[in-house]
Amino acid sequence: MKRKSIYSLIAGALVLAGFSSCDNDKFLDVDQYDVADLKYQFESDHAARVSLNGIYVYNNVSKQDNSWGYKPNMFTGSHPTMDTQCTGWDVKFLDQTWDANVGELGEGWAHAYAAICRANLYLAGLEEAENISASAKALCEGEARALRGYFYTWLATTFGRVPMLATGEDFNNTPNKAAAETYEEMWDFIIEDFTAAANLLDWTPYNKEYGRCTKGMAKAYLADAYMWKAYRVPSAAADCYAKAKSELKSIIDSGTYELSSNFATNWDPAGFWNKECIWAMCSDEGNQWSSWGGDRTITFCNPNMLKWFCACPENGGWGAQYLSWEWYASYESGDTRRDASCATGAVPEADLAKYGIEKSETVYGYNPYLKDSLGTKDDNGHVVKPFYNAEGVLSGTKTMQFHFTNGEFAPAIWTTKMWRSAYADGNSWGTQMWAPTIIYGKRYANVLLDYAECCFRTEGGNSAAGWAAIDEIRNRAWGNLTVDQDYSRYYAHYNQVYAGNGKDLTMTEYPVGVLTATVTVPDAKTYYEALAAKPNRVGYVHKSEAWKVAVNEERRKEFNSEWCLCPDMIKSGYIEDHIEYNYPKDDGGSDYANYPWSKRTFDFDINKMDMPIPATELLKNTLLKQNPGYAGASEE
């Protein structure tokens, strides 16, 4: 079954471009509309539906934030966990030195409120519209409210209490508005939007255009909002967790979604909008060719640019994102999610053994999707070019150490969730312009782990249903769903990549996670009860219950390099325990390049998990006050 998908909606309001299908890597031809006068947007059902694109555009790149699909989302959604890491000016998102002047925070704020303001004006017009049928009005209201709730969720989980502009309001007619007085007020506003959307929308998107908001998307974010309210308003926690559990159970019972048979294929072009996908964006070239020129505000977050952010520098990338060795070492032997998520440098095997780190047979010094060794290579493809490290020692290539040195140290691990569908060399500008990069907001895996948490919280912490949901995730993780599956449609894309780049390569079998017979998966409850009681390398023992360790450690393994990871850890009350246990303050000595573990020198401050209100917004909106924990914060 082909699934149409609605994507790369360019600002101005009424443009659709850049589509993909889960069955192939072709793109659908879609009508392009000129910008219409606002008075015409409600003259017919068709016009009202098309006008929604003016809001949908903000689930991709826009001029308010020219890299919305990557920054600030990675910076606020992953980097503070330290599971993803970075260098340069980005490093402030690893050590809690971000402040109110950080550009990505200001751009993200402006981006989200631009979407909300469009939704508010659209909803106000929809209320007064007389030429729209009841069914079209219900669809349009549901999608607009779901989108508004989605962008408010990003603001609320990033900054804490924020101004709640209501239907009809924008910053032109309401230039000054204080943040919600209480967390209860703020989350109730968001809960109301998602509740309405869930009631108005169907499980299947309108016209089977995958990328539109659905009942499943609204319910997944509604449950998320209830869980956040429980975290922020403890007196309401019992009721909120019960309601979240009910919404999540309804998603499970609907039969609409299921886990992909192979975790890895979720990030393949042929795997997009599969039954695991609930809400996502696809960074796609659309009708804009990649450019280093002045129009880069539109194209900066296309799939090629994301690939450059994430690829190994010795393979042509910028190396703006890395994965930590603590993250890599967190996986149990047999868990295929690790190799499905990364490629590592070819660190000497003796060094891996010294620190008890398992050597991968699949991604060790190698990107299996691109069939590309990591590092500078000679004409025969062998990694060469030795270099002197910071201590003046001849060390081989930079990718043959635990920490890659590119002016600053960073772990020699790169994400293949994004560096996958195209090479990071100049040829890709011409041959792989439309190779999409898939960025998930909600997968069915999110629903299962949120449901597990709610089961534990509502059933006294010892829930059979909670452990069963985790075991379902782990059964897929060990590869048991891949037995006897045909993956030819997935690797067909890579053969096009090889041909387009002039490489004499062919993929004839899927490279990651495929088993020929089922295996026994370690019992989650047994494993995590032991982990919860096990001291780390400096003697710290988890302060969290075993179930909370289980839910959140599984999130680390599922959602590395996804924007939900840090918010999920915060709402679960696990983030501080995670940092103290997985990233203890530890000086690895002078030869840091050959020491795997991260150097944390700062004391974790939970108050800083609410990012600072951008300085520019404090100047424009005189009723805003800075969050606690930052210079200039109110004493109240």
ZAMAR-81153 format. One record per residue (C-alpha): residue in three letters; x, y, z. Coordinates in steps of 0.001 Angstrom, whole numbers, plus 524288, in hexadecimal, padded with zeros to 5 digits. Example, Ala and Ser with C-alpha at 12.3 -4.5 7.8 and 13.67 -1.06 7.14 Angstrom:
ALA8300C7EE6C81E78
SER835667FBDC81BE4
END
This chain:
MET800008000080000
LYS8057480D247FC38
ARG804E0817CA80663
LYS804AF825C1801C3
SER80BD482F1380AA6
ILE80A6E83DAB80C37
TYR817938444680D76
SER8212E84F7A80BBE
LEU8168E8599E80D06
ILE81D0886677809D6
ALA819488730A81109
GLY80FBD87C4580AC2
ALA804D28734F80CFB
LEU8004186B0080206
VAL80B75863087FC9A
LEU80CF68545C7FCB1
ALA819BE84E887F834
GLY82273842F37FAD8
PHE81B76836337FD43
SER81FD88286A80076
SER8198D81B2280183
CYS81C2780FDE80AA1
ASP81B9E806817FF0C
ASN825B880D257F681
ASP82E8B818C77F5A2
LYS826E481FCD7EAF9
PHE820C582CEE7ED5A
LEU812CB830117EA31
ASP80F1B83B627E18D
VAL806CD844F17E92F
ASP8001E8516A7E4EF
GLN8071585DD67E8D6
TYR7FE9A869487EC75
ASP801BF877A37EC38
VAL8009487FA77F88E
ALA7F23D883367FA26
ASP7EC0488F1280064
LEU7E7C488B5180E2E
LYS7D9A988EF480B55
TYR7D8D2883CF801AF
GLN7DDB68793080ABE
PHE7CFFE875C480F6C
GLU7C87887734802BA
SER7C771868648011C
ASP7CABE85B8B807AA
HIS7D65285A117FE92
ALA7DB8D867A580181
ALA7DA6E865588102E
ARG7E1D18587D80F61
VAL7EC6B85E56806C8
SER7EDE4869EE80FF0
LEU7F1E7860AA81AD4
ASN7FED585F9E813AE
GLY8023786CF9818F6
ILE8033C8667E82650
TYR808CB85986821C3
VAL8143C860C581BC9
TYR819C28626682965
ASN81B92853D682B1F
ASN82717855AB8221B
VAL8307C8607281E8B
SER82C6D86EAC81ED0
LYS8329387C1881ED2
GLN82FA387D7F82D62
ASP839438728B83015
ASN8411086E2982467
SER84472860F482A40
TRP8383F85D7F831EB
GLY8397B84F0E82EED
TYR846C184E4C83590
LYS849C485A4483DD7
PRO844F785D9D847EE
ASN83E288507A848FB
MET84A6F8486484A61
PHE850398525B853BE
THR844918523E85CFA
GLY83F718449085A24
SER84BE283C7385AB7
HIS8587C843A185E1F
PRO855038467186C77
THR8546B837A486EB2
MET862C3836D786A5F
ASP85F5382AD086240
THR861358338485663
GLN86CFA83C8285680
CYS872FD8477884EAF
THR87E42850FD84D5E
GLY8801685F7484A98
TRP875F58692F84F4F
ASP86BF385E328501D
VAL872D08587C85C0E
LYS86B57861A88650E
PHE85FFE8581B863AE
LEU8684A84D8686A09
ASP86D08854D687607
GLN8613185D378798A
THR867EB869DF87584
TRP85D0986DC886C35
ASP8575287B2C86EE4
ALA84CBF8847F86A5D
ASN854F28893E85EE4
VAL8566987C1085825
GLY8517887E0A84A50
GLU84B5A870A18488D
LEU8427D872C385452
GLY83DBC87FC584F21
GLU83B8B87A3B84192
GLY8344686E8984708
TRP82B838774C84F3F
ALA8287D87FEC84382
HIS826008740F83AF3
ALA81C7F86DB684467
TYR814F287A4084700
ALA8142D87D498387B
ALA80D4F8702E836CB
ILE80480872B784281
CYS800C38805283DD2
ARG7FD1B87AEF8307C
ALA7F5018706F8370A
ASN7EE4687A8983FA4
LEU7EA738833F83435
TYR7E65B8777A82C3A
LEU7DDBD872348372A
ALA7D79487F9783932
GLY7D4208805B82AD6
LEU7CF318726E82AB1
GLU7C5B587574835C2
GLU7BF628802682D83
ALA7BFD1878EA82080
GLU7B28A876F781A19
ASN7B64C86FC880DA2
ILE7BCCF863FC813DE
SER7B5D485709815CA
ALA7B4CA851688237F
SER7BDC48460882019
ALA7C83684EC981A43
LYS7C73F85822825B8
ALA7C92A84CDC82F46
LEU7D51F847ED827DB
CYS7DB288556F826D4
GLU7D8D8858C08350C
GLY7DE5E84BAF83964
GLU7EAC284D0D83173
ALA7ECDA85B4F8351E
ARG7EB108589984397
ALA7F3FD84CBE84307
LEU7FE7F854F183C91
ARG7FCD585FEB8466E
GLY7FDD28561185182
TYR80A068503584B79
PHE8113B85D2C84AE3
TYR80CB38610585872
THR811EA853E185D23
TRP81F4D8572B857CC
LEU81F288647885E60
ALA81A0985F2786B59
THR823A1853DC86C07
THR82EF685CA0867FF
PHE82C9F8692686FB3
GLY822FE865B787A84
ARG817BB86F5F87C2F
VAL815A18775D86FCE
PRO80B4A8810886AD9
MET7FF0C87A0886622
LEU7F9C8881D685AAF
ALA7EBC287DA28583B
THR7E37D87CD484BE8
GLY7E3BD889DB844DF
GLU7EFFD88EA084BCD
ASP7FD63891098461B
PHE808A1899A984A33
ASN803738A4B28419C
ASN7F6788A61A84896
THR7FBD18A1238559A
PRO809FE8A5D885613
ASN80B598A41D864C5
LYS80692897F586B9F
ALA80BC0891C987805
ALA80F09883768790F
ALA8045087A9587E0F
GLU802BB87D5188C7F
THR8039F86EEF89023
TYR8081286257889CB
GLU7FA4885D3B88B92
GLU7F4BA8686088377
MET7FEC486642878B5
TRP7FD7E85792877A6
ASP7EEB18581F8786D
PHE7EECF8610286C7F
ILE7F7168571B86505
ILE7EEE384BB586A00
GLU7E28E8527086527
ASP7E85C8540685780
PHE7EC75845D485656
THR7DFA5840F285C3D
ALA7D7E88488A85221
ALA7E0CE843F98472F
ALA7DFBB835BD84B63
ASN7D0EF836C184B2E
LEU7D07B83D7983DEC
LEU7DA788357C83646
ASP7DAD98279A83117
TRP7E55381D43832BB
THR7E82481E1482424
PRO7EC9B82B5881F11
TYR7E3F783320815EF
ASN7E4DF82E0F807F5
LYS7EF508247C80CCB
GLU7F93582FA080CA7
TYR802D682AD6816D0
GLY808BE8366A81DAA
ARG7FB9783C2D82177
CYS7F78583BF082FAE
THR7EF5683039833AB
LYS7E80F82B1E83F7B
GLY7F406822ED842EA
MET7FD1182EB284281
ALA7F3CB836BA84AE4
LYS7F21082BD8854D8
ALA800B382921855BF
TYR80388837758589D
LEU7F7AB8385C8617D
ALA7FD3E82D66869D6
ASP80A678343D86995
ALA803CE840CB86E52
TYR7FD1B8399D8797F
MET80A2A833CC87DA3
TRP810A78412387D31
LYS805A1846E28854A
ALA8079A83BDE88F1B
TYR8160583F5088FF6
ARG8137984DE489178
VAL8075984CEC89A1F
PRO809A1841998A3A9
SER7FC62843838AA40
ALA7F5EC83FBC89D5D
ALA7FF5B834BD89A1A
ALA7F6C2828FF89D4C
ASP7EB9C82DE8894CC
CYS7F4C5831FD889CE
TYR7FBEA8250B88912
ALA7EEFB81DB0888E4
LYS7EA168262887DA7
ALA7F6DD824E48763F
LYS7F67A8162B877EB
SER7E8A8815CA87274
GLU7EC6981DB386667
LEU7F8628154A863DD
LYS7F08A808C28658A
SER7E6B980DAC85B8A
ILE7F1D280F84851C0
ILE7F6C4801B885459
ASP7E9227FBD58537E
SER7E5ED802FF846D3
GLY7EED47FA0A83F07
THR7F315805AE836DC
TYR80170804B383A61
GLU80B9A7FA3583C7D
LEU81A4C7F94983DFD
SER8221D7F7E883177
SER827CE7EA5883031
ASN8358F7F02282FEF
PHE838E47FBF983843
ALA842EC8002F82E22
THR83992801A2822B8
ASN8323A80CD782940
TRP83CB18160D823CA
ASP83D20810898160D
PRO8362A8183680B57
ALA82DDB80C3B80880
GLY82A6680B2A816E7
PHE824308187981886
TRP815D68197B81CA1
ASN8159E80B5482082
LYS80C368067E82AED
GLU8158780A5E835D4
CYS81557818A9831D6
ILE80B7C82144838F4
TRP8112C82ED483698
ALA81D67832CC82F4D
MET8238B83C6D82626
CYS82B478390981A18
SER8364B8422F816A1
ASP8357F841CE807EE
GLU83B2384A3E7FD29
GLY82DD284D757F781
ASN82EFA8572A7EC6E
GLN83AEA85E0E7F219
TRP8485B859AC7EDC1
SER85299859857F865
SER85A69865E57F894
TRP8653D86CA17FFE8
GLY85FA2879947FB76
GLY85615883AA80094
ASP84A0087AFF7FF9F
ARG84FA6871DB809CE
THR8456387626813B9
ILE83C3786D3380C50
THR8456F8620A8090E
PHE84E19861BE81525
CYS846DE8563281B14
ASN8457584DED80EF8
PRO849E383FB780FBC
ASN8576A8429D80A8E
MET859C284D18814C9
LEU85531843F981FAE
LYS85E7C839BF81A8A
TRP869AA8438281B38
PHE865F8846D082934
CYS866BA8387A82D15
ALA870E5831B78249B
CYS87ECE82E808288A
PRO887A7839FC824CC
GLU891C7830DC81ECD
ASN886F582C49815AF
GLY8832783A07811AA
GLY879DF83DE581CA5
TRP87A32848F582669
GLY87976840598326E
ALA86FD08490E839AF
GLN869C983D498405C
TYR86FF383197846E9
LEU86B198268C84F98
SER871D18238585C79
TRP8791B8173C8605C
GLU8709B816DB86C9B
TRP864DE815CA863A0
TYR86B9680B7585B3B
ALA86F638035386717
SER86199803A586CBF
TYR85CA67F91B86378
GLU85BC47EAE686715
SER862397E12785E02
GLY858A07DD6485363
ASP851147EA3B85350
THR850EC7EE18844EC
ARG84CE17FC3A84788
ARG85AE28005884A20
ASP8600F7FC4983CDC
ALA853BE8018B83676
SER8568280F0783C25
CYS864FF8119A83A12
ALA8722680F39833E0
THR87E5980F8883C68
GLY88C8F8125383A24
ALA895B0806B68390F
VAL89AA3807FE84705
PRO8A5227FDAE84A04
GLU89E8D7F16684EF3
ALA8A78E7F0A285ABA
ASP8A2DE7FE1085F00
LEU894AE7F9F385D8D
ALA8972E7EDC9865B1
LYS89E597F5C687006
TYR891E77FD5B872E4
GLY888667F216870E0
ILE882C47F7B086451
GLU87D787EE1085A6B
LYS883247EEE184CB8
SER878C77EF238423D
GLU87A277E5DE836D6
THR871917EEBF82E82
VAL874917FD0B8310F
TYR882BB7FC7F835D1
GLY889B3806CB82DAA
TYR87F1C8054B82375
ASN8722E80B1181EEF
PRO86B1C7FEE3819FB
TYR860A28064881291
LEU86A5780DD280A51
LYS87476802CD80A91
ASP87E3E80D1D80E84
SER889B780BC8817E6
LEU88B49816C2821B8
GLY8978681EAE81FB9
THR8A03D823E3814EE
LYS8A21F8190F80AE5
ASP8ABC8815AE80033
ASP8A80E8117C7F26E
ASN8A579803AA7F74D
GLY89BF88085C8019F
HIS8A521805D680CFF
VAL8A51580F908183C
VAL8B1FE816E08184A
LYS8B81C823FA81BD9
PRO8BDD48231A82986
PHE8BE0682F878318B
TYR8C3D6834D183E35
ASN8BA2D836698495D
ALA8B9C98419885330
GLU8C4BC83B3685B05
GLY8CD6883A0F84F0C
VAL8CBD682B5384DF2
LEU8CA8A825078409A
SER8BD0D81F14841BB
GLY8B85181A4C83492
THR8ABEF8207C82F5A
LYS8A2F5828BF837A1
THR8986181E6783667
MET8A1188144083CE0
GLN8A01981A4B84A63
PHE8950781B0A8542D
HIS8947C829B785274
PHE8958C82FE08452A
THR89DBE83C3E84576
ASN89939846FD83C71
GLY89E178529784433
GLU8966684D3484FC3
PHE893F683F79854AB
ALA8877083879850E7
PRO883B282A0E85191
ALA887078225E84545
ILE878F681E0684341
TRP86FCA82374838EE
THR86115821ED8376A
THR85C3C819E382BF9
LYS84E5081DE282E9B
MET851B9829EA826A5
TRP85EA5826EC81FE1
ARG8590181BD5817FE
SER8525B81EB180B20
ALA85D2C8269D80483
TYR86BE08281F8050F
ALA87241833EA80B45
ASP87A2C837357FF39
GLY8785F8412F7F48E
ASN872468377A7EB17
SER86618836D07F366
TRP86272844C07EFFB
GLY85EEA840007E27B
THR85AA9831F17E414
GLN853EA830FA7F138
MET84CFF83DF97F23A
TRP8400D837E07F605
ALA844AB82D3C7FF35
PRO83BFE8304180AF9
THR84010830FE81929
ILE8357582C3B82267
ILE83380832D082F84
TYR8297882CA783894
GLY820FA833D184257
LYS81943827FC846D8
ARG81B04819AF8439C
TYR8133280E3C848B5
ALA81F2480B7285121
ASN81C798185F85822
VAL80EA9813E885AFD
LEU81316806CD86087
LEU81D3D80CCA86991
ASP81434817C186E11
TYR809BE80D7287077
ALA813638054587853
GLU816AB81110880D0
CYS8084D8140C88322
CYS805B3805D2886BD
PHE8109D80612890CE
ARG80BE3812EF8967F
THR7FDA580EC889779
GLU80009800E889C23
GLY809AA802F38A71A
GLY816388015A89F6E
ASN814E17F2B789D3E
SER80CB87F1A6890F8
ALA80C847E5808888B
ALA806EA7ED9E87D6E
GLY812007F77387ECD
TRP81C847ED1287DF4
ALA815417E68D872B2
ALA815987F34686AD9
ILE8243F7F46F86D29
ASP8263A7E62F86962
GLU81EC77E8C485CB3
ILE828687F38F85975
ARG833E57EAC285CF4
ASN82EF57DF58854DB
ARG82FAE7E801848CE
ALA83CC27ED6984D54
TRP842F87DFE684D6B
GLY83E727DDB583F60
ASN8342F7D33C84175
LEU82A717D9EE8386C
THR834047D9A082CFB
VAL8342A7CAE982AFF
ASP82F457C73181D53
GLN82CC47D56F819A0
ASP82FEF7DA8180BF8
TYR837C47E72680C8E
SER83AAD7E8B47FE1E
ARG8327E7F5127FCF0
TYR83B067FB9D8073A
TYR8484B7F90280158
ALA843B47FBEB7F37F
HIS8454E80A527F6F7
TYR8537E808957FAB5
ASN8568A802757ED99
GLN851B780F117E76D
VAL85A96816B27F0A4
TYR8666580E8E7ECA6
ALA8635180FDA7DE2A
GLY860E381E6B7DF25
ASN86E2E820607E57A
GLY87573817C97DBB8
LYS878B080D3E7E59F
ASP879FE7FF157E159
LEU871B17FA207EC99
THR8653E7F2497EE46
MET85D687EF437FA83
THR856FE7E1EC7F9AC
GLU853127E020807D5
TYR84F207E98281289
PRO85B597ECAA81A80
VAL8563F7EE8C82866
GLY84DF27E6FD83204
VAL848C07DBC9829B0
LEU8480D7CE4D83000
THR845DB7C0EC82A02
ALA840497BB32836A4
THR83A477C102842CE
VAL842617C2CE84F11
THR83F5D7C37D85D86
VAL83E457D16D8626C
PRO842DC7D4478704D
ASP837757D71687944
ALA836267E5C987B37
LYS8320A7E54688972
THR83D677DC8E88D53
TYR8475F7E46F885C2
TYR843277F1DB88A83
GLU8415E7EE04898A5
ALA84FA67E9CA8985D
LEU853D97F63889140
ALA84C917FEDD89AE0
ALA8546E7F8D58A605
LYS861A27F8E589F17
PRO86B32803E78A28A
ASN8713580B6589740
ARG87FD280D458956A
VAL8809E817708A059
GLY877C78100A8A9C5
TYR86B08817678A749
VAL85E9E80F178A7E6
HIS85203812C28A109
LYS8487281A458A981
SER83D29816B18A07E
GLU8348080AC78A1AD
ALA837C87FF55898BB
TRP82BF6801DD89012
LYS82FEC8101088E08
VAL83DB780BE588A9A
ALA83807801F98810F
VAL82ECE80B5787A1A
ASN8390B815E487885
GLU8448880D50874FF
GLU83BF58075A86A75
ARG838ED81538865F3
ARG8478E817B9864CE
LYS848F680BBC85C37
GLU83D1180ED4853D4
PHE83D8F81D9A85292
ASN84BDE8216885165
SER84CCC82D1784820
GLU83E0F82F1E84901
TRP8384183B8F84E97
CYS82FCA834BF858D9
LEU83AC382EE98610E
CYS83DF183A1486A5D
PRO82FB383E6386C43
ASP82BC28305186F2E
MET8368082EF18795B
ILE8328983BC687FA4
LYS823F9838D288061
SER8275082B818862D
GLY82FB2831BC890CE
TYR83B8D829EB88C5B
ILE8448B833CE885ED
GLU84CA38370789201
ASP84E62828B4895C4
HIS85238825DC887BA
ILE85CE48303688790
GLU8625482C49894CF
TYR8626D81DC38917D
ASN8660781D7988310
TYR86E96829B1882C3
PRO8756782AFB88FEF
LYS87F43835D3891D5
ASP88B6B82EA488D98
ASP898A583364888AB
GLY89DF1829A887EF1
GLY8ABC982EA487FDB
SER8B4A2834F4875E1
ASP8B28A82B7486AA4
TYR8A42682E75868FE
ALA8A3F382A7085ABB
ASN8A63081C7885F05
TYR89CEA81CB486AA1
PRO88EB6819A18677A
TRP886ED8204487227
SER8822482E49871BF
LYS88830838EB87A17
ARG87D6083F66881E4
THR8827384AE6889AC
PHE8759F851D288CDA
ASP86C1C84F47897EF
PHE85EF584B9C89241
ASP8546B855E0894DD
ILE8466E85135892D1
ASN841D185F5D8921F
LYS84926860D388561
MET840E78566F87EFB
ASP837BC861D187C79
MET83F34869418721A
PRO8408687807873C8
ILE8363C880BC86DB6
PRO83D3F886D8861F5
ALA8429C8945E864EC
THR83C4689A09858C5
GLU82EDD8959785D7C
LEU830E089BC886AD8
LEU833638A8AC863F1
LYS827888A7A185B14
ASN81DCC8A26586518
THR81EB88AA678718C
LEU816278A0EE8792F
LEU81F9D89596877B3
LYS828CB891E2882D0
GLN83536889E0881F4
ASN8351E87BD6886E7
PRO83B9E87888893F0
GLY849C18745E892BA
TYR84DF787ED688925
ALA853DD88C3C88A90
GLY849598968F88B63
ALA83EFC88D1489026
SER834118928F8987D
GLU8353F890D38A723
GLU826FF88CCB8A7B7
END
